[in-house]
Amino acid sequence: MRRRILTLTAALALLVTGCTAGNETPDDGVVRLRFQSLAWQKESVDANRQLVKEWNATHPDVQIEYVQGSWDSVHDQLLTSFEGGEAPDIIHDASDDLADFAYGGDLADLRPLLPERLRADIPARSWETTTFGEGVYGVPFLQEPRVIIANRKILESSGVRLPTPEEPWTWTEFRQVTQDLTRTMGSGRYAVAWPLKEPVSVSLNLGLSAGGQLFHREADGRVTVRFTEADAVVAGTIHDQVVNDRTAPRTTLGSGGSDTLPGFFAGKYAMVPLGFAYRQQIAQQAPKGFEWTVLPAPAGDAGLTQGVSPQTLSIAEDSPYKKEAAAFLDFFLRPENMVRLARGDWMLPTGTTALADPSLHTARDGWATGAAVAERLRPAPAQSVRGYPEWKDKVATPAFQEYYSGAIDGAELRRRLVADGNRVLARYQRK
């Protein structure tokens, strides 16, 4: 028994040494920080790597190691790395994934670390997405509105009114347009394809346009779910297009956005609601002569308002080099660099100076449409809700999937989101 205890003690000592050794300044006096990036498109990876290279070339005493992460596994990977004391110093993530890490003490409060230039350049509405309690735990730097990518020839030949950010379709008008388009397109073709492999964020974020909120903070500070008539506008429109109107196919409900593009290029679907960044794939993959355009998402009582969960950069609480990490963020997110990152990811920067760059307001590839709705972007409803990942995975995702396919009705959707959902959230609010 004594030998086993000694062996375990030695193993733990080695583990602690292994976790902390990378945080000590080496004999050469060079601070080395690990930056885990989730960039995945070639242009985006190239932009991230180039900026790291430029920093390293001019800061010999603070060197950045680029570490490639993955959006598919980042939440679980960060959980493991935080628990093991091996988290990267600088962390790329999305704002709707930060709540548990922020409340759990894994991320540094950036308020005393960030320069005034950076704090002032990003609007307060964007900072709200990374504010949890009294602290700020990430820098929101890229945002992606949802837009409608449309086959220009089909829409123009049909005679329907094309929406603009100044005069968008209402949700009622959008439903009528899809009915009219489907009738003119012929058998086996649909006005719209909804790729809803991840139905929750689509439903909640677009739901803000109709005044939906879903999550409500009560007087005692608890967050509860309430599914109101406003919350039902967008969800009901999608359901009716698939189940009642047959203007959208069931077959795409379990698909990702990329899965719908072959059918879109073939003329099977006239429109596909997608994240703004999908324009890159369309520009690169569309057949020669294919004409496409970017339309704003429909508007409700709250106009073009929609929720976003910006991409973020955070600093690990355990990093002993927070000031150096913050200095890198200041460089990385200079306005001219934020434009490079936005163009590399085909997204919009949060910084007002970067967003004003003329290259982000051109008609080509729909940049101007995205930039026009940028001021209407608001924090996604689930931003600060503890337990949201479990609520989404165990309750909301299957409920929305079944509702959109016609397997359950609106009353059952409401019951699951509210009754089952509040039971999940209650566990986290007791912690």
N, C-alpha and C positions, 0 to 999 in steps of 0.2 A: 504494500500500500504506500509506504514512504517513497519507494522508487517511482511509483506512478505519479505521486504528487510532485516530486522533483521534476519528472519529465514534463508534466503539464505546465509547471511554473516556467521551465525553460522555453517551452513552446510559446507560451504567452509572451514571454520577454522578447522572443524573436519576432512575434507578430507585431508587438508594439513598436519595436525598432524598425521593422519593415514599413509600417504605416507612417512613421514620423521622419524617417531618414530623408525622404524626398522633400520635406518642408524645411530642412536646415540649409543655411547658406553654405555651399561647398568651400573648400579651401581657396578656390580661385576668386571668391568674392562675388560670383555671378548669381543673381536671383533667377531661379527657373520656375516659371509658372506653366501649368497645364491648362490649355483652353480647349474644352470639348465643344466642337461645332456639330450641328445637325444639318448643315448644308448638304444637299444631295444632288441637285442639278449641276451639270458641269460648269455652267457660267457662274453659279453661286459658289461652288467649291473653289473655283479659280479666283474669284474675287476675295473670298475669305483667306485663302492661302497667300495671295499676293499682299494683302494688308499685313498679315503676320510677318511676311518676309521684309516688308518695308519698315515695320517697327523694329525688328531684330537688327536690321542694318544700321539703325540710328540710335539704338539703345543697347550697347554692348554689356551693360551691367544688369539688365533685366531682359532675359530671353524668354520668348513664348514658344512652348511646344504645342503644335497643332495636333489634336486628338480627334479622330473621326467617330462620331456617335450616330445613332439611328433614331428617327422619330418613332419607329415601330416598338422600340423597347426602352425608350429613355426613362419612363417613370419607374419601372422595376429596376433598371440598372442604377438609377440614382438612389433608390431606396437601399440597395445592397451596398453601394459605395459609401453612402453616409454612415450606415451602420458599421461598416468595416473600417472607417477612418481613411478611406482612399478616394474621396471625392475630388474631382478636378477643381482647381482654384477658380476658374472662370467657366460658367455653365450656360450653355445655350438651351433654351426651352421655350415653352409657350406659357402665357400668363395664366391660363386656366389649369395649369398643372402645378402651380406654385403654392397654393394655399396650405396644403398639409406640410410641405417642407418649410414654409415660412413660420407657421404656428408651431412646428416641431423644433424650431431653433437650428435648422440646418443651413439657413441662408443668412448672410450678413445684412443688417439694416444699412442701406446705402446712403441715407440722408447725410451723415457726416463725411462721406467719402467723395461724393460727386461734385464736380465744379459747378459754379453758378451758371456758366454758359450752357451746359448740357441740361440742367434742370429747367432753365427758362425757355429753351428752344422747343421742348416737347410739351404739348398742351396738357392742362390739368386732367382732361377727360382720359388721356392715355395713361397718365400716372396712376389714375384710379385703378387701372387693371392690375397694378403690381403693389397696391397698398393694402396691407393686411393688419388690422388693428391700428397701431400708431406708427408702424414702420413701412418702409419702401424696400422691397426685396428683389427688384429686378428693373432693368432699364428696358422699356418697351421701344423697339426700334423699327420693326417692320409690321405692316398690317395688311390684311387681305379682305376686301369686301367681296360679297357674293354678287355676281352679275349673271346676265343671260347671254350666252354665246349663241348667235343665230345665223342660219343660212340666209344670206342677204337675198339671193335670187328668189327663194320660196316666199319670203315675207313680202318683198316688193311686188311680185307677180300676183299675190293674193289681194292686194289693195288694202290690207290692214294698216292702221296708223302705227308708225314706228315711234316708240317712246323715246324721250330724251330726259336727262336729269332735271330739266326745267318743267317738262310735262310728261311725267312717267305714267305707265298704266297703273290703275288701281288694281287691287286683288280681284275685284269683281270683273273689271274689264279684261284682266289677264285670262280669267276662266272663259269669258266669252270669246276672246281671240283664239284660244286653243280649240274651242268648238268649231269656230269658223274655219280655221286652218285645217283641221283634221278632215272636215267635209271636202275641202278642195284638193287635199293631197291624195286621196284615193285609198283603197283597201290595203291594209298591212302597213300603213305609215301613220305616224303620230305627230302631233304638233309639238309635244314636249316630252323629254325623257328625264325623269328624276333619278339620278344615281344616289341612292340613300343607304349605302353600306354603313355610314355613320349618320343616322337620322337625327340624333339628338341636337347636335350643334346647329344643323341646318334649321330645324324646327324652332329652336329657342332664339337663334340670332335673327332670323328673318321675322320671327314673331314680334320683335320690338317695333317693327314698322306699323303694326296694327294696335300697338299699345300693350301687347302682352308682356308679362314680366315673369310669371310662374313662381319665382322665389321671392318671398316677402319676409322682411325682418320685423319681428314683432316688438312690442314695447319692452319686453324683458330681454331683448337681444337675440332670441332664438330665431332661426330661419325656418320657415315652413313653406310647403308647396300649396299653392291655390291655382286651380285651372279655371280661368274665367272665360267669358265670351271673347275677349280680346285674344286670349291665348289660342282659341279655337279657330281663328280666322285663317291663318296660314295652314295649319294642320288640316283643317276642313277642306281647304281648296285643293291641296295635294290629294287627299282621300277621294274627293269627288272627281277629280280628273282621272284617277286610276280606276275607281270602282264604278262610278255612275256614268261619267261622260265618255269613258274609254278614249280620252284624248292623250293619255299617257300610258305606256305599257307597264304591266306588273313585272316583266322580266328584268327591268333595270333597277328595281328597288334594292336588290342586294348587291348592286355593282358599285365599284369605285368610279370616279370621274373618268379616268382613262379608258375604262371598259366601254363607255358609251361613244367614244370618238369614231371607231370604224362605222357604226351605224349612222352617226351624224354626217360623216363625210360621204356616205352612200346615199344620203337623202332620206333615210328612214325616219329621222327625227328632224324637225325644223329648228328646234331650240333645245339647249341643255343648260340648266342653271348650274354654274360652277364657280369655284373660287377664282379670283382674279389671276392667279399664277398659272392656271391652265392655258392661258393664252400662248405661253411658250411652246407647249406641246402642239397646239393647233397650228401655230405659225410654222413649226418645223415639219409637221407630219401631214398637213393638208395636201390633197392631190393638186397638181398643177391646174390652175384656173378656178379652184374652189374659192368662192367669195363668202367671207364671214364678217360679222360685225358684232360689236359689244354693246349690249343694251343694259340700262340700269334695272335692278330688281324692282318688282312692283312696290307701290307705296300704299300705306294704310292711313289711319287717322294720325299717325305720327310721322307722316311723310316718308322720306327715304331712309329714316333711321334704321340701322341694323347693328347687331352686336358683333364685336370682334374680340378675338383673343390674340393680341399681338405676339410676335416672337420676342423673346426677352433675353437679356444677358444678366446673369447674377454672379455673385461672389460667395463662395463657400464660407460659412462662419468659422470653420476650422483652419482656413488658410491664414498663415502668419504674415502674409504679404498683401494685405488688403489694399494698402495705399498704392502699391505698385500695380496691383490688378486694376484699381480704379483709374490710374493714369493710362493704362492700356485701353480701357473702355472709352476714355475721353478722346484718345487718338482714333480708335476704331470707328467711333461714331461722330467724327467731325462731319459737317454737312456734306462736303464733297465725297467723303467716304460712305456716308449713308446713302447717297445717290447711287454709288457704285454697287453697294449691297442690294439696294432695291431693284436696280436694273438686272443684276445677276440673278435675283430670285423672281423677277417679274412681279414684284409686289410694290406697295407704296410705303415710303418712309413715314415715320410719325413726326419727325422734326419739321417744324414749319419752314425753316430755311431750305432744307433739302426738298421738301414737297413743292416749293415754288420753282424749282429748277425747270427751265423750258423743255427739257427732254422728256419730262413726265407729263406734259400737257399737249402732246402731239396727237393728231387723229389716228395716225398709224398704229395698228394693233390695239386700238381702244384705250390708250393711256389716258386720254382726256376724260373719257367717261368715268374711269376709276378715280381720277383726281377730283372730279366734280362732286363726287359723293363722299369724299374723305372727311369733310366737316360733319357729316351725319353719322359717322361711326361712333359707337358708344361701347362701354365695357359689356362684354357678354353677360347675360343674367347670372351665370353660375360662377363668376369670377372668385368671389370670396366665400363660397359655400364649402364648408368642411364636409367631407364625405361625398362630394360630387362624383368622383371617379366610380365609387361603388354604386351610387344611385344610378348613374348613367348605365353602367354595365349590367347590373342585376335587375333594374326596374324599367328605366326609361327606354333603353334600346329595344328590348323585346316588345314592349308595349307599343311603341311607335311603329315598329316593323309590322306587327300584326294589324294595327289600325290601318296603315296605308295599304296593306294587301287585301283588306276587307274581312279579315278573320274575326275582328272584334269591332264593336261600334264605339261611338264617341263617349257614351256613358261609361263603358268599361275602361276606355283609355283614361278618362278622368279618375275613375276609382283607383286604378293602379298607380298613376302618377302621384295622386294625393295620399291615399291611405297607405299603400305599400311604401311609397317614397318617403313619407314623413317618419315611418318606423325606422328606415335606414338612417335618415339624417339625425334622428333623436339620439342614436347611439353615439355619434360623434360630438354632439353638443353637451353630452354629459362628461366628456373627457376634460 
